[in-house]
Amino acid sequence: MRGPGGWWRGKSTPAKVETYTRWSFHLFGVTEVLAFGLQGLGLAGPPAGIWLLLAVCGHAAVTMVTASRALDWTRGRREQPVRMMCALAAVTAVIAVATLAVGQYGPGGEDMETAAGTVFGGVSAFGAGTIALGIRDRRKMLALVGGFAAGAGAVGLLLGLSAAAALAVVLVVLVGGGFVSFTAAFSVWLLDAVYELDAARETRARLAVAEERLRFGRDLHDVLGRNLAVIALKSELAVQLARRERPEALAQMVEVQRIAQESQREVRDVVRGYREADLGVELAGAKGVLTAAGIDCEVTGEVAGLPDEVQSALGWVVREATTNVLRHGDAGRCVVGLRMAGGRVVLTVRNDGADGGAGGPAPGRGGSGLAGLRERLAAVDGTLEAGPVGKGEFRVVAQVPLAAFDVSEVTA
Protein backbone atom coordinates (compact mmCIF):
# COMPACT_ATOMS: atom_id res chain seq x y z
CA MET A 1 0.00 0.00 0.00
CA ARG A 2 1.16 3.52 -0.76
CA GLY A 3 1.31 5.83 2.22
CA PRO A 4 0.59 9.57 2.26
CA GLY A 5 4.19 10.29 1.24
CA GLY A 6 3.90 7.97 -1.76
CA TRP A 7 0.63 9.63 -2.78
CA TRP A 8 2.32 13.02 -2.78
CA ARG A 9 5.53 11.85 -4.52
CA GLY A 10 3.45 10.12 -7.18
CA LYS A 11 2.02 13.48 -8.31
CA SER A 12 3.58 15.54 -11.07
CA THR A 13 4.87 19.01 -10.22
CA PRO A 14 1.81 20.80 -11.70
CA ALA A 15 -0.51 18.42 -9.81
CA LYS A 16 1.34 19.21 -6.58
CA VAL A 17 0.95 22.95 -7.14
CA GLU A 18 -2.74 22.49 -7.93
CA THR A 19 -3.29 20.42 -4.78
CA TYR A 20 -1.48 23.03 -2.69
CA THR A 21 -3.55 25.83 -4.27
CA ARG A 22 -6.82 23.98 -3.75
CA TRP A 23 -6.14 23.30 -0.08
CA SER A 24 -4.98 26.88 0.43
CA PHE A 25 -8.46 28.07 -0.57
CA HIS A 26 -10.00 25.48 1.72
CA LEU A 27 -7.79 26.90 4.47
CA PHE A 28 -9.35 30.31 3.83
CA GLY A 29 -12.67 28.84 4.96
CA VAL A 30 -11.06 27.49 8.12
CA THR A 31 -9.44 30.88 8.70
CA GLU A 32 -12.83 32.57 8.36
CA VAL A 33 -14.30 30.35 11.08
CA LEU A 34 -11.34 30.79 13.41
CA ALA A 35 -10.92 34.54 12.89
CA PHE A 36 -14.55 35.67 12.83
CA GLY A 37 -16.82 32.85 13.98
CA LEU A 38 -14.96 32.08 17.21
CA GLN A 39 -14.35 35.75 17.86
CA GLY A 40 -18.07 36.44 17.49
CA LEU A 41 -18.83 33.60 19.88
CA GLY A 42 -16.37 34.97 22.42
CA LEU A 43 -17.77 38.50 22.25
CA ALA A 44 -21.50 37.74 22.14
CA GLY A 45 -21.56 34.55 24.19
CA PRO A 46 -24.30 31.91 23.97
CA PRO A 47 -26.86 31.66 22.56
CA ALA A 48 -26.39 34.57 20.11
CA GLY A 49 -22.69 33.81 19.70
CA ILE A 50 -23.47 30.19 18.81
CA TRP A 51 -25.81 31.34 16.05
CA LEU A 52 -23.12 33.67 14.74
CA LEU A 53 -20.60 30.81 14.75
CA LEU A 54 -23.01 28.51 12.90
CA ALA A 55 -23.71 31.23 10.33
CA VAL A 56 -19.98 31.73 9.70
CA CYS A 57 -19.43 27.95 9.45
CA GLY A 58 -22.21 27.69 6.85
CA HIS A 59 -20.77 30.57 4.88
CA ALA A 60 -17.27 29.05 5.04
CA ALA A 61 -18.60 25.73 3.70
CA VAL A 62 -20.22 27.49 0.74
CA THR A 63 -16.99 29.41 0.02
CA MET A 64 -14.98 26.16 0.02
CA VAL A 65 -17.30 24.51 -2.50
CA THR A 66 -17.38 27.63 -4.67
CA ALA A 67 -13.58 27.94 -4.61
CA SER A 68 -13.13 24.29 -5.57
CA ARG A 69 -15.53 24.53 -8.51
CA ALA A 70 -14.09 27.85 -9.65
CA LEU A 71 -10.60 26.34 -9.62
CA ASP A 72 -11.87 23.43 -11.72
CA TRP A 73 -13.28 26.00 -14.14
CA THR A 74 -9.93 27.77 -14.45
CA ARG A 75 -8.38 24.40 -15.41
CA GLY A 76 -11.09 23.81 -18.03
CA ARG A 77 -12.67 20.82 -16.25
CA ARG A 78 -16.16 22.28 -15.84
CA GLU A 79 -18.28 25.23 -16.90
CA GLN A 80 -18.09 28.50 -15.02
CA PRO A 81 -19.94 27.93 -11.71
CA VAL A 82 -22.25 30.90 -12.14
CA ARG A 83 -25.04 29.41 -10.02
CA MET A 84 -22.66 28.60 -7.19
CA MET A 85 -21.20 32.10 -7.32
CA CYS A 86 -24.69 33.62 -7.21
CA ALA A 87 -25.59 31.34 -4.33
CA LEU A 88 -22.49 32.46 -2.42
CA ALA A 89 -23.33 36.10 -3.09
CA ALA A 90 -26.86 35.56 -1.79
CA VAL A 91 -25.67 33.67 1.33
CA THR A 92 -23.09 36.38 1.98
CA ALA A 93 -25.67 39.15 1.69
CA VAL A 94 -28.23 37.41 3.91
CA ILE A 95 -25.74 36.54 6.67
CA ALA A 96 -24.06 39.95 6.57
CA VAL A 97 -27.31 41.94 6.71
CA ALA A 98 -28.85 39.66 9.35
CA THR A 99 -25.87 39.82 11.68
CA LEU A 100 -25.59 43.59 11.34
CA ALA A 101 -29.31 44.02 12.00
CA VAL A 102 -29.13 41.81 15.10
CA GLY A 103 -26.12 43.76 16.32
CA GLN A 104 -27.90 47.08 15.91
CA TYR A 105 -31.36 46.20 17.14
CA GLY A 106 -31.07 42.91 19.02
CA PRO A 107 -30.22 42.30 22.68
CA GLY A 108 -26.70 41.97 23.90
CA GLY A 109 -25.46 45.51 24.10
CA GLU A 110 -22.10 46.76 22.86
CA ASP A 111 -20.42 43.32 22.83
CA MET A 112 -23.11 41.94 20.55
CA GLU A 113 -22.76 44.94 18.26
CA THR A 114 -18.99 44.42 18.05
CA ALA A 115 -19.39 40.70 17.38
CA ALA A 116 -21.96 41.35 14.65
CA GLY A 117 -19.74 43.97 13.02
CA THR A 118 -16.81 41.55 13.04
CA VAL A 119 -18.84 38.78 11.39
CA PHE A 120 -20.35 41.27 8.93
CA GLY A 121 -16.95 42.47 7.70
CA GLY A 122 -15.35 39.03 7.59
CA VAL A 123 -18.21 37.34 5.73
CA SER A 124 -18.38 40.18 3.19
CA ALA A 125 -14.62 40.14 2.54
CA PHE A 126 -14.30 36.36 2.13
CA GLY A 127 -17.48 36.20 0.05
CA ALA A 128 -16.27 38.87 -2.38
CA GLY A 129 -12.78 37.39 -2.65
CA THR A 130 -14.02 33.85 -3.30
CA ILE A 131 -16.49 34.94 -5.97
CA ALA A 132 -13.64 36.80 -7.69
CA LEU A 133 -11.91 33.43 -8.18
CA GLY A 134 -14.56 32.56 -10.75
CA ILE A 135 -13.92 35.70 -12.82
CA ARG A 136 -11.09 36.07 -15.36
CA ASP A 137 -11.32 39.79 -16.08
CA ARG A 138 -9.28 41.70 -13.50
CA ARG A 139 -11.41 44.84 -13.92
CA LYS A 140 -14.53 42.88 -13.15
CA MET A 141 -12.82 41.47 -10.07
CA LEU A 142 -12.00 44.97 -8.83
CA ALA A 143 -15.52 46.11 -9.62
CA LEU A 144 -16.92 43.14 -7.67
CA VAL A 145 -14.88 43.90 -4.57
CA GLY A 146 -15.68 47.61 -4.83
CA GLY A 147 -19.39 46.82 -5.21
CA PHE A 148 -19.35 44.59 -2.13
CA ALA A 149 -17.56 47.28 -0.14
CA ALA A 150 -19.95 50.01 -1.28
CA GLY A 151 -22.95 47.77 -0.62
CA ALA A 152 -21.68 46.97 2.86
CA GLY A 153 -21.32 50.66 3.64
CA ALA A 154 -24.77 51.46 2.29
CA VAL A 155 -26.42 48.65 4.29
CA GLY A 156 -24.62 49.85 7.40
CA LEU A 157 -25.95 53.38 6.96
CA LEU A 158 -29.48 52.07 6.38
CA LEU A 159 -29.31 49.99 9.56
CA GLY A 160 -28.23 52.95 11.65
CA LEU A 161 -24.45 52.92 11.65
CA SER A 162 -22.69 56.23 11.93
CA ALA A 163 -20.85 57.57 8.90
CA ALA A 164 -17.48 56.79 10.52
CA ALA A 165 -18.55 53.21 11.32
CA ALA A 166 -19.94 52.71 7.79
CA LEU A 167 -16.67 54.01 6.31
CA ALA A 168 -14.72 51.60 8.50
CA VAL A 169 -16.88 48.73 7.23
CA VAL A 170 -16.21 49.82 3.63
CA LEU A 171 -12.45 49.86 4.25
CA VAL A 172 -12.50 46.45 5.96
CA VAL A 173 -14.44 44.83 3.13
CA LEU A 174 -12.36 46.61 0.49
CA VAL A 175 -9.00 45.61 2.00
CA GLY A 176 -10.04 42.10 3.04
CA GLY A 177 -11.90 41.32 -0.19
CA GLY A 178 -9.09 42.87 -2.23
CA PHE A 179 -6.50 40.70 -0.48
CA VAL A 180 -8.46 37.49 -1.05
CA SER A 181 -9.15 38.49 -4.67
CA PHE A 182 -5.48 39.27 -5.31
CA THR A 183 -4.50 35.95 -3.75
CA ALA A 184 -6.99 34.14 -5.99
CA ALA A 185 -5.81 35.89 -9.15
CA PHE A 186 -2.14 35.31 -8.35
CA SER A 187 -2.71 31.65 -7.46
CA VAL A 188 -4.54 30.98 -10.72
CA TRP A 189 -1.83 32.77 -12.70
CA LEU A 190 0.89 30.77 -10.97
CA LEU A 191 -0.96 27.49 -11.54
CA ASP A 192 -1.46 28.27 -15.23
CA ALA A 193 2.23 29.14 -15.55
CA VAL A 194 3.28 25.83 -13.99
CA TYR A 195 1.05 23.84 -16.34
CA GLU A 196 2.34 25.82 -19.34
CA LEU A 197 5.95 25.16 -18.34
CA ASP A 198 5.21 21.47 -17.98
CA ALA A 199 3.58 21.43 -21.42
CA ALA A 200 6.60 23.27 -22.84
CA ARG A 201 8.89 20.63 -21.34
CA GLU A 202 6.88 17.86 -22.98
CA THR A 203 6.90 19.75 -26.26
CA ARG A 204 10.67 20.16 -26.05
CA ALA A 205 11.08 16.43 -25.55
CA ARG A 206 8.83 15.66 -28.52
CA LEU A 207 10.72 18.16 -30.68
CA ALA A 208 14.00 16.50 -29.74
CA VAL A 209 12.63 13.14 -30.88
CA ALA A 210 11.28 14.67 -34.08
CA GLU A 211 14.61 16.35 -34.76
CA GLU A 212 16.42 13.04 -34.33
CA ARG A 213 14.02 11.34 -36.72
CA LEU A 214 14.59 14.09 -39.27
CA ARG A 215 18.34 13.70 -38.91
CA PHE A 216 18.08 9.97 -39.43
CA GLY A 217 15.84 10.45 -42.48
CA ARG A 218 18.22 13.05 -43.90
CA ASP A 219 21.20 10.73 -43.46
CA LEU A 220 19.37 7.89 -45.19
CA HIS A 221 18.38 10.20 -48.02
CA ASP A 222 21.95 11.38 -48.46
CA VAL A 223 23.22 7.80 -48.52
CA LEU A 224 20.56 6.20 -50.70
CA GLY A 225 19.39 9.03 -52.91
CA ARG A 226 22.42 9.27 -55.16
CA ASN A 227 23.10 5.52 -55.21
CA LEU A 228 19.51 4.62 -56.12
CA ALA A 229 19.55 7.18 -58.92
CA VAL A 230 22.76 5.65 -60.28
CA ILE A 231 21.33 2.15 -59.97
CA ALA A 232 18.21 3.18 -61.88
CA LEU A 233 20.23 4.76 -64.70
CA LYS A 234 22.66 1.86 -65.02
CA SER A 235 19.84 -0.68 -64.90
CA GLU A 236 18.05 1.16 -67.72
CA LEU A 237 21.31 1.27 -69.70
CA ALA A 238 21.86 -2.45 -69.13
CA VAL A 239 18.34 -3.21 -70.42
CA GLN A 240 18.96 -1.20 -73.58
CA LEU A 241 22.33 -2.90 -74.13
CA ALA A 242 20.82 -6.35 -73.51
CA ARG A 243 18.11 -5.72 -76.09
CA ARG A 244 20.85 -4.95 -78.58
CA GLU A 245 22.77 -8.05 -77.43
CA ARG A 246 25.74 -5.90 -76.52
CA PRO A 247 28.32 -7.51 -74.15
CA GLU A 248 28.60 -4.25 -72.17
CA ALA A 249 25.23 -5.07 -70.53
CA LEU A 250 26.95 -7.58 -68.25
CA ALA A 251 29.48 -5.01 -67.10
CA GLN A 252 26.70 -2.56 -66.29
CA MET A 253 24.84 -5.13 -64.19
CA VAL A 254 28.03 -5.96 -62.31
CA GLU A 255 28.39 -2.26 -61.57
CA VAL A 256 24.74 -2.14 -60.37
CA GLN A 257 25.47 -5.07 -58.03
CA ARG A 258 28.53 -3.30 -56.64
CA ILE A 259 26.64 -0.07 -55.99
CA ALA A 260 23.79 -1.99 -54.30
CA GLN A 261 26.23 -3.76 -52.00
CA GLU A 262 27.94 -0.47 -51.19
CA SER A 263 24.54 1.07 -50.40
CA GLN A 264 23.79 -1.78 -47.98
CA ARG A 265 27.07 -1.17 -46.19
CA GLU A 266 26.45 2.58 -45.96
CA VAL A 267 22.93 2.04 -44.60
CA ARG A 268 24.33 -0.30 -41.93
CA ASP A 269 26.86 2.38 -40.98
CA VAL A 270 24.09 4.97 -40.65
CA VAL A 271 21.92 2.67 -38.54
CA ARG A 272 24.90 1.69 -36.38
CA GLY A 273 25.72 5.33 -35.76
CA TYR A 274 22.08 5.98 -34.88
CA ARG A 275 21.82 3.08 -32.47
CA GLU A 276 25.21 3.51 -30.81
CA ALA A 277 25.90 6.34 -28.41
CA ASP A 278 29.32 7.88 -27.85
CA LEU A 279 29.84 8.22 -24.10
CA GLY A 280 31.96 11.36 -24.31
CA VAL A 281 29.45 13.09 -26.55
CA GLU A 282 26.56 12.01 -24.32
CA LEU A 283 28.26 13.31 -21.16
CA ALA A 284 28.95 16.68 -22.78
CA GLY A 285 25.42 16.79 -24.17
CA ALA A 286 23.90 15.95 -20.78
CA LYS A 287 25.81 18.77 -19.10
CA GLY A 288 24.75 21.24 -21.80
CA VAL A 289 21.07 20.25 -21.83
CA LEU A 290 20.69 20.19 -18.05
CA THR A 291 22.52 23.49 -17.64
CA ALA A 292 20.27 25.07 -20.27
CA ALA A 293 17.26 23.79 -18.31
CA GLY A 294 18.48 25.60 -15.18
CA ILE A 295 19.83 22.45 -13.48
CA ASP A 296 23.30 22.59 -11.96
CA CYS A 297 25.14 19.65 -13.57
CA GLU A 298 28.53 18.27 -12.57
CA VAL A 299 30.30 15.65 -14.71
CA THR A 300 33.41 13.80 -13.49
CA GLY A 301 35.52 10.96 -14.88
CA GLU A 302 37.47 10.09 -18.03
CA VAL A 303 36.16 8.20 -21.05
CA ALA A 304 39.44 7.63 -22.83
CA GLY A 305 40.39 3.97 -23.35
CA LEU A 306 37.00 2.42 -22.72
CA PRO A 307 35.89 -0.15 -25.33
CA ASP A 308 33.39 1.05 -27.92
CA GLU A 309 30.76 -1.46 -26.77
CA VAL A 310 31.00 -0.23 -23.18
CA GLN A 311 30.89 3.42 -24.23
CA SER A 312 27.80 2.75 -26.32
CA ALA A 313 25.94 0.99 -23.50
CA LEU A 314 26.86 3.61 -20.89
CA GLY A 315 26.10 6.42 -23.35
CA TRP A 316 22.52 5.19 -23.56
CA VAL A 317 22.31 5.20 -19.77
CA VAL A 318 23.41 8.85 -19.71
CA ARG A 319 20.95 9.73 -22.48
CA GLU A 320 17.97 8.04 -20.81
CA ALA A 321 18.87 9.37 -17.37
CA THR A 322 19.17 12.94 -18.66
CA THR A 323 15.82 12.69 -20.42
CA ASN A 324 14.11 11.47 -17.27
CA VAL A 325 15.69 14.15 -15.08
CA LEU A 326 14.08 16.70 -17.40
CA ARG A 327 10.73 14.97 -17.79
CA HIS A 328 9.98 13.26 -14.46
CA GLY A 329 11.72 15.30 -11.79
CA ASP A 330 12.03 18.82 -10.45
CA ALA A 331 15.79 18.73 -10.05
CA GLY A 332 18.02 21.59 -9.09
CA ARG A 333 21.27 19.62 -9.21
CA CYS A 334 22.49 16.52 -11.04
CA VAL A 335 25.85 14.76 -10.63
CA VAL A 336 27.20 12.34 -13.25
CA GLY A 337 30.29 10.36 -12.27
CA LEU A 338 32.40 7.81 -14.16
CA ARG A 339 35.05 5.78 -12.35
CA MET A 340 36.96 2.48 -12.34
CA ALA A 341 36.52 0.13 -9.37
CA GLY A 342 37.57 -3.49 -9.03
CA GLY A 343 37.94 -4.16 -12.74
CA ARG A 344 34.59 -2.55 -13.49
CA VAL A 345 33.60 0.77 -14.91
CA VAL A 346 30.88 2.41 -12.81
CA LEU A 347 28.59 5.17 -14.04
CA THR A 348 26.50 7.01 -11.45
CA VAL A 349 23.78 9.56 -12.18
CA ARG A 350 22.28 11.21 -9.10
CA ASN A 351 19.77 14.05 -8.92
CA ASP A 352 17.67 15.81 -6.31
CA GLY A 353 14.05 16.98 -6.58
CA ALA A 354 12.98 13.53 -7.74
CA ASP A 355 9.35 12.58 -8.27
CA GLY A 356 10.58 9.83 -10.55
CA GLY A 357 14.27 10.37 -10.81
CA ALA A 358 17.00 10.02 -13.33
CA GLY A 359 16.59 6.45 -14.32
CA GLY A 360 12.91 5.91 -14.90
CA PRO A 361 9.37 7.08 -14.49
CA ALA A 362 7.89 8.17 -11.22
CA PRO A 363 6.33 5.62 -8.91
CA GLY A 364 3.09 4.41 -10.34
CA ARG A 365 3.98 5.36 -13.89
CA GLY A 366 4.58 2.96 -16.70
CA GLY A 367 7.68 3.02 -18.82
CA SER A 368 10.22 0.88 -20.63
CA GLY A 369 13.29 3.06 -20.03
CA LEU A 370 14.87 0.92 -17.32
CA ALA A 371 14.06 -2.34 -19.12
CA GLY A 372 15.66 -1.06 -22.32
CA LEU A 373 18.80 0.04 -20.47
CA ARG A 374 19.13 -3.32 -18.75
CA GLU A 375 18.90 -5.07 -22.11
CA ARG A 376 21.66 -2.90 -23.55
CA LEU A 377 23.87 -3.43 -20.50
CA ALA A 378 23.22 -7.18 -20.52
CA ALA A 379 24.90 -7.33 -23.93
CA VAL A 380 28.17 -6.32 -22.24
CA ASP A 381 27.47 -8.28 -19.01
CA GLY A 382 26.57 -5.06 -17.20
CA THR A 383 24.05 -4.36 -14.46
CA LEU A 384 21.78 -1.46 -13.61
CA GLU A 385 20.43 -0.29 -10.26
CA ALA A 386 17.95 2.57 -9.94
CA GLY A 387 15.96 3.91 -7.04
CA PRO A 388 15.50 6.68 -4.48
CA VAL A 389 18.31 7.39 -2.02
CA GLY A 390 17.78 9.77 0.84
CA LYS A 391 15.03 12.37 0.85
CA GLY A 392 13.98 13.53 -2.59
CA GLU A 393 17.00 12.04 -4.37
CA PHE A 394 17.22 9.44 -7.10
CA ARG A 395 20.28 7.46 -8.20
CA VAL A 396 21.09 5.31 -11.21
CA VAL A 397 24.19 3.10 -11.06
CA ALA A 398 25.39 1.19 -14.14
CA GLN A 399 28.35 -1.22 -13.82
CA VAL A 400 30.16 -3.03 -16.64
CA PRO A 401 32.99 -5.54 -16.06
CA LEU A 402 36.04 -5.01 -18.27
CA ALA A 403 37.53 -8.49 -18.00
CA ALA A 404 36.21 -9.52 -21.42
CA PHE A 405 37.67 -6.46 -23.17
CA ASP A 406 41.14 -5.30 -24.01
CA VAL A 407 41.56 -2.42 -21.60
CA SER A 408 45.32 -2.16 -21.54
CA GLU A 409 45.06 1.57 -22.14
CA VAL A 410 42.62 2.16 -19.31
CA THR A 411 44.10 3.26 -16.00
CA ALA A 412 42.27 2.87 -12.73
Secondary structure, DSSP 8 states (H G I E B T S, - for coil): ---HHHHHHTS-HHHHHHHHHHHHHHHHHHHHIIIIIHHHHHHH-TTHHHHHHHHHHHHHHHHHHHHHHHHHHHTTSS---HHHHHHHHHHHHHHHHHHHHHHHHSSSHHHHHHHHHHHHHHHHHHHHHHHHTT---HHHHHHHHHHHHHHHHHHHHHTT--HHHHHHHHHHHHHHHHHHHHHHHHHHHHHHHHHHHHHHHHHHHHHHHHHHHHHHHHHHHHHHHHHHHHHHHHHHHHHHHHHTT-THHHHHHHHHHHHHHHHHHHHHHHHHHHH---HHHHHHHHHHHHHHTT-EEEEE---TT--HHHHHHHHHHHHHHHHHHHHHB--SEEEEEEEEETTEEEEEEEESSBSS-SSS--TT---SHHHHHHHHHHTTT-EEEEEE-SSS-EEEEEEEE-TTS--TT---
